[in-house]
Amino acid sequence: MDPLTPETWDRLLRRLPAHERVPLFGPLLACSTRADGTFILGRIAQSLDGFIAMPNGESHWISGEADIVHTHRLRALFDAIVVGAGTVLADDPQLTTRLVPGPSPVRVVIDPTRRLEPRHRVFAEGPETLLICAADIPGQRHVGRAEVVPLPSGPDGIDVFTIVAELARRGLRRIFVEGGGVTVSRFLAAGALDRLHVTVAPLVMGHGIPAFAMPPVRKLADGRRFSWTAHPMGSDILLDIALVRFA
Ligand SMILES: NC(=O)c1ccc[n+]([C@@H]2O[C@H](COP(=O)([O-])OP(=O)(O)OC[C@H]3O[C@@H](n4cnc5c(N)ncnc54)[C@H](OP(=O)(O)O)[C@@H]3O)[C@@H](O)[C@H]2O)c1
């Protein structure tokens, strides 16, 4: 893992005009004030009607080119990129920074039951990968080139703060939770995100995999309301949401 240096920031961001660079990336420069030093960003690109993929998992592409480059730039600014098993199954992603001049983070896949196979690209090629699974699932210590990291699991899956603590223990403190909707929602519902970048594309799909899968509130007043700033991102709009983290 390459350290996040001022040179990396400069190399990644120098071509952006200051009016884009400062408000959007400034908050990401902030050092964590938490004892464990972690900083966690969630990320979703959704259609106008709130979907991140077609019902069959097709998601390339919902947002435009500028937003895809933005995602690669974010990857380069973090130590670890976290995705759920559903994303690896549907997309077979590489999760690298190939569109920008920056380091690739460690890839972290949450696959509690180890349903994914060694053929997936995150396990077969590219930068380091960790596969997080439930501790009671038997299996080898590696899947392809990826290290298997067993963690305690309960009725609600693996506690996201346990995942964060394990990554921090390995020196991975800047954590980018890139999808899909279930994984980002678990971090959001637990109060484990510092910020959330949601891109809304001017696209209506009518059906698909929802961006968020949050526990329902009983009445409107119980819903969590955030403040956000909106940033043009090519033909899309990026909403930068500051969150209050619970732990
Ligand atoms: N537009 C976007 O921004 C974007 C980004 C990424 C992906 N996608 C698309 O989104 C779709 C997948 O999204 P998704 O919401 O269905 O799935 P997902 O978030 O990729 O994966 C969800 C699965 O990951 C595992 N998981 C995640 N967190 C866990 C935890 N804390 N404890 C235990 N297990 C955990 C569970 O696996 P098990 O099911 O095995 O229990 C869970 O069902 C794909 O079609 C992909 O193309 C879109």
The ligand as an SDF file (V2000), in Angstrom:
LIG
                    3D

 48 52  0  0  0  0  0  0  0  0999 V2000
  -24.2530    2.3400   -9.1940 N   0  0  0  0  0  0  0  0  0  0  0  0
  -23.3960    2.1030   -8.2260 C   0  0  0  0  0  0  0  0  0  0  0  0
  -22.9060    3.0200   -7.5450 O   0  0  0  0  0  0  0  0  0  0  0  0
  -22.9720    0.7020   -7.9410 C   0  0  0  0  0  0  0  0  0  0  0  0
  -21.8340    0.4710   -7.1500 C   0  0  0  0  0  0  0  0  0  0  0  0
  -21.5070   -0.8470   -6.8580 C   0  0  0  0  0  0  0  0  0  0  0  0
  -22.2930   -1.8660   -7.3360 C   0  0  0  0  0  0  0  0  0  0  0  0
  -23.3720   -1.6140   -8.1160 N   0  0  0  0  0  0  0  0  0  0  0  0
  -24.2760   -2.6640   -8.5500 C   0  0  0  0  0  0  0  0  0  0  0  0
  -24.9770   -3.0310   -7.3900 O   0  0  0  0  0  0  0  0  0  0  0  0
  -25.3630   -4.4080   -7.4730 C   0  0  0  0  0  0  0  0  0  0  0  0
  -24.9850   -5.0800   -6.1860 C   0  0  0  0  0  0  0  0  0  0  0  0
  -25.4690   -4.3270   -5.1060 O   0  0  0  0  0  0  0  0  0  0  0  0
  -26.2210   -5.0000   -3.9130 P   0  0  0  0  0  0  0  0  0  0  0  0
  -26.7300   -3.9170   -3.0430 O   0  0  0  0  0  0  0  0  0  0  0  0
  -27.2080   -5.9950   -4.4410 O   0  0  0  0  0  0  0  0  0  0  0  0
  -25.0860   -5.8750   -3.2160 O   0  0  0  0  0  0  0  0  0  0  0  0
  -23.6800   -5.5340   -2.5400 P   0  0  0  0  0  0  0  0  0  0  0  0
  -23.8090   -4.4140   -1.5840 O   0  0  0  0  0  0  0  0  0  0  0  0
  -22.6250   -5.4430   -3.5760 O   0  0  0  0  0  0  0  0  0  0  0  0
  -23.4120   -6.8860   -1.7560 O   0  0  0  0  0  0  0  0  0  0  0  0
  -24.2920   -7.2130   -0.7100 C   0  0  0  0  0  0  0  0  0  0  0  0
  -23.8450   -8.4930   -0.0630 C   0  0  0  0  0  0  0  0  0  0  0  0
  -22.5370   -8.3190    0.5400 O   0  0  0  0  0  0  0  0  0  0  0  0
  -22.5000   -9.0200    1.7580 C   0  0  0  0  0  0  0  0  0  0  0  0
  -22.3730   -8.0550    2.8440 N   0  0  0  0  0  0  0  0  0  0  0  0
  -22.1520   -6.7050    2.7430 C   0  0  0  0  0  0  0  0  0  0  0  0
  -21.9930   -6.1650    3.9600 N   0  0  0  0  0  0  0  0  0  0  0  0
  -22.1280   -7.1740    4.8590 C   0  0  0  0  0  0  0  0  0  0  0  0
  -22.0430   -7.2550    6.2730 C   0  0  0  0  0  0  0  0  0  0  0  0
  -21.8010   -6.1670    7.0410 N   0  0  0  0  0  0  0  0  0  0  0  0
  -22.2240   -8.4650    6.8590 N   0  0  0  0  0  0  0  0  0  0  0  0
  -22.4640   -9.5680    6.1190 C   0  0  0  0  0  0  0  0  0  0  0  0
  -22.5380   -9.5560    4.7720 N   0  0  0  0  0  0  0  0  0  0  0  0
  -22.3660   -8.3710    4.1500 C   0  0  0  0  0  0  0  0  0  0  0  0
  -23.7930   -9.8030    1.8390 C   0  0  0  0  0  0  0  0  0  0  0  0
  -23.5270  -11.0120    1.1620 O   0  0  0  0  0  0  0  0  0  0  0  0
  -24.4920  -12.3080    1.1760 P   0  0  0  0  0  0  0  0  0  0  0  0
  -25.5990  -11.9330    0.2460 O   0  0  0  0  0  0  0  0  0  0  0  0
  -23.6310  -13.3970    0.6500 O   0  0  0  0  0  0  0  0  0  0  0  0
  -24.9730  -12.4980    2.5820 O   0  0  0  0  0  0  0  0  0  0  0  0
  -24.7330   -8.9050    1.0810 C   0  0  0  0  0  0  0  0  0  0  0  0
  -25.9130   -9.5080    0.6210 O   0  0  0  0  0  0  0  0  0  0  0  0
  -24.6640   -4.9610   -8.6950 C   0  0  0  0  0  0  0  0  0  0  0  0
  -25.6070   -5.1150   -9.7230 O   0  0  0  0  0  0  0  0  0  0  0  0
  -23.6370   -3.9150   -9.0460 C   0  0  0  0  0  0  0  0  0  0  0  0
  -23.4690   -3.8710  -10.4630 O   0  0  0  0  0  0  0  0  0  0  0  0
  -23.7300   -0.3400   -8.4220 C   0  0  0  0  0  0  0  0  0  0  0  0
  1  2  1  0
  2  3  2  0
  2  4  1  0
  4  5  1  0
  4 48  2  0
  5  6  2  0
  6  7  1  0
  7  8  2  0
  8  9  1  0
  8 48  1  0
  9 10  1  0
  9 46  1  0
 10 11  1  0
 11 12  1  0
 11 44  1  0
 12 13  1  0
 13 14  1  0
 14 15  2  0
 14 16  1  0
 14 17  1  0
 17 18  1  0
 18 19  2  0
 18 20  1  0
 18 21  1  0
 21 22  1  0
 22 23  1  0
 23 24  1  0
 23 42  1  0
 24 25  1  0
 25 26  1  0
 25 36  1  0
 26 27  1  0
 26 35  1  0
 27 28  2  0
 28 29  1  0
 29 30  1  0
 29 35  2  0
 30 31  1  0
 30 32  2  0
 32 33  1  0
 33 34  2  0
 34 35  1  0
 36 37  1  0
 36 42  1  0
 37 38  1  0
 38 39  2  0
 38 40  1  0
 38 41  1  0
 42 43  1  0
 44 45  1  0
 44 46  1  0
 46 47  1  0
M  CHG  2   8   1  16  -1
M  END
$$$$
